[in-house]
Each structure stands twice: as structure tokens, then as C-alpha cells.
Amino acid sequence: MEKTLFLLPLLLAACGTPAPAPEPAPVAETRMVNVYSHRHYDVDKQLFTQFTEKTGIQVNVIQAGDDEIMARLEQEGEKSPCDIFITADAGRLGLARSRGLLQPTKSEVLDANIPAALRDPEGYWFGLTMRARVIAFNKEKVKPEQIHTYADLTAAKWKGKVLVRSSENVYNQSLLAAMIAHDGPEAAEAWAKGIVANMAREPKGGDTDQLLAIAEGIGDVAIANSYYIGKLMASDEPEKQKAKGMIGVLFPTMGAHGTHANVSGGGIAKYAPNPSEAMALLEFLSGDEAQKLFAEGNKEYPVKPGIAPAPELAAFGTFTPDSLNLEALARFNAEAVKRFDAAGWR
Ligand SMILES: [Fe+2]
């Protein structure tokens, strides 16, 4: 009974003269930013979620290798939905610029948060986290005072003791590119030859594999990126415990220059459909909150001055990064690849 009474007014309304159609409520446009990223870390996902909570801007991520992303951007051309390209090497960011895939931008926030050497001079890309290419050593067999420079690893006493990954890897290419920028291609090739002569084994695996090989006694010194060592030190995995106790870290210099450092970073895509949302995301990633999370969550060095690195990295001591503008890494990449080939570094 009650039910019938309740329905009655509705039935009457349905039979009556139709009311004029209501104005459609304005649909709140969803703001979004489309990211193509080579990075695959949990910390990035966390940061994108925080950004959405803070700004209401939705972040859509496509993950792929950087070569694949650059090919895709070229293929998509003007119709590309990509707003930001993010990857883990300044040389690759520079390559994206030279292939015409990025656009120049200006931001006082980014200029204030990111030291000049860690971003493109014309604003095509910006470093968001820093990593040093350091030397890990077996503490029982090596005294850190024995090694001051990358070149020290070419001395005869390290024959059969040096662990390092393939020259196909961009981190090594960027290290050699920095050497070319400072000392010229001949000196860089001579260094590469010296390392090849001292290798403990044919290059294989990634940076973490070189660290584990120290624990297995395959070699005594390894060239690796700092965050891999930070992550190893923070790891609970049983197979990593032995290496954790055995490994020390030193920061080699390039002669008069500091330790080779590289960045993970991003740039706004040439045809970005949402450039202001893209800029908002880059600015957020360079800010205090994000820089702290990059440091703690992924053991990367913050680029923003005044933000502390993770305790695992702080324990290695401090270092002076090479002041070379990282734009040079792309400029000398092809030469570096050529010199590695000439040196026989697979
Ligand atoms: Fe890496």
C-alpha cells in the first residue's frame, strides 16, 4: 500500500506535459597528463598517485624501453598523446632532443630546484634524480686509498679483478662520453682498453650482478651505479646478504674533475596535448616531497640542494659530482660507442 502511494506522483509526472529538458550540468573536464616512461620503479607510481591527490590531474603511464618510446614518438608525430618522456640517462634525453621529440620550456620552479649542470641549457629536459657511477670493492682485499680515479683501475695490479657490465649499456656509454668531453677520444679509448685488459670476466649481467660477483670472489672491484649499491644494502633477500657485508664504496674522480654522475629525468614532448599539466608534474617531481621519496624509496640522490640522501647512501660518504653539463653525454654518445668497439669492450 505504502509502495503504491509512493509511486503515484511519479506516474502522474510521467503522464503530464513534459517539462523542458534541464540544461546539461557542466561536465568537469578531467585534467590529465600522459607519461611515456622507461623507469619502472614503485616509487614513481607512488609519486604519480600523490600528484593526482594534490592537483586532481590524472596521470596515465605507458612503460617501455627508451629506444622503443623514441621510435613510437616519431611514428605518432603530431598526433602523439605523449606529454612527458621520462628516462634514466641524460644521454638518452639529449638524443630525444636531437631527434626533435621534445620542446623547450621555461620554469622558475625547475630552475630553482635543479642545478644547471643537471638540466638541458635550453630547457628541453630536466634531471629529476642523480646517480653516481662509483667503484664497489671487496673490503677484505682492497683499501679505498688504492683507487682515486677511474683510470687507477687500469693499473697492472688490477689485472683479472675488474667487474663491469657490457658497453652496450648506456651508463657505461655515458661514463665514456664524459671522459671524451674532458680528455678527448684517444684518452677515453686508452682507458677502455686498460679496463678490458683487467676484466675479471667477459662483461655480463647488470650492475647488481657485478656486486654479487664480488661476494662470489670473481673479482675485487666493480663499476656500478650508486642506487644499486644502496638497494643492495637495504635488501632483505638472502642471496644478497653476503655481498652486503663485503662491499665498500669509493667515489672515483676523472682526474681534476669529480665523480661521473648521471640523471634520470624528463622533458615535455614536442606535441604534448597537455603542456601545462606536464609542467605541473615536472615541477612536482622536482619539489621537496618527491625528492625525499626518490631518495628514500629508490636510493637515488636528490637533485634539489638541501634534501638528504637515504642513510644507505649517506654511509658511503660524500662526493663531488663532475660539473660537466650532462648535455655532453648525448653529444659524445656515438663517439663513445665507437671507442668501446675499438677497445674490444663487448
Ligand atoms: Fe638502472
Boltz pocket constraint, residues with backbone or C-beta under 6 A from the ligand:
constraints:
  - pocket:
      binder: B
      contacts: [[A, 88], [A, 225]]
      max_distance: 6.0
